[in-house]
Amino acid sequence: MGKLAVGALRAVLAVVLVGTVFVQASMVWALAADPEDGSLPLTPLRAITILGMVSAQVALVCVWRLVTMVRRGTVFSHAAFRYVDGVIGAIVAAALVWFAVTIVNAPGQREDPGVTVIMGGVGVAILGVALIVLVLRMLLAQAVAREGEAARMRAELDEVI
């Protein structure tokens, strides 16, 4: 990975992290200062938003650490699995948060239940992303195993030579 790509990705990750912290602070402020007017269940939606931002932040930190490992050339190690698992967990948490939003929003959609069905479909799509990352984790596991096997074979070859 080039320095420009790493720098650009880190800049994007930093901006998104600052944005999520700002949204969380806004939601905490709104929970404390802005009462509900009864038209929407604002308190649960605000709490869900805070949890959703936490899941995004976990994924951002894990991706940052993985980018650091790629830059150092240490990504094909068992240490990378911790961060990939963190990303998978964050995506699953985001899907659960989205399902919670769908449940909170569903009573207001009685005349048009299609919105709730679409929102449920979006939650399933988010879970699909987690499954894609799980497949990528399996590919990483194969690469780590091959890297270990190659190192062992190099050591044996060095002994022979």
Disulfide bonds with the S-S distance in Angstrom:
none
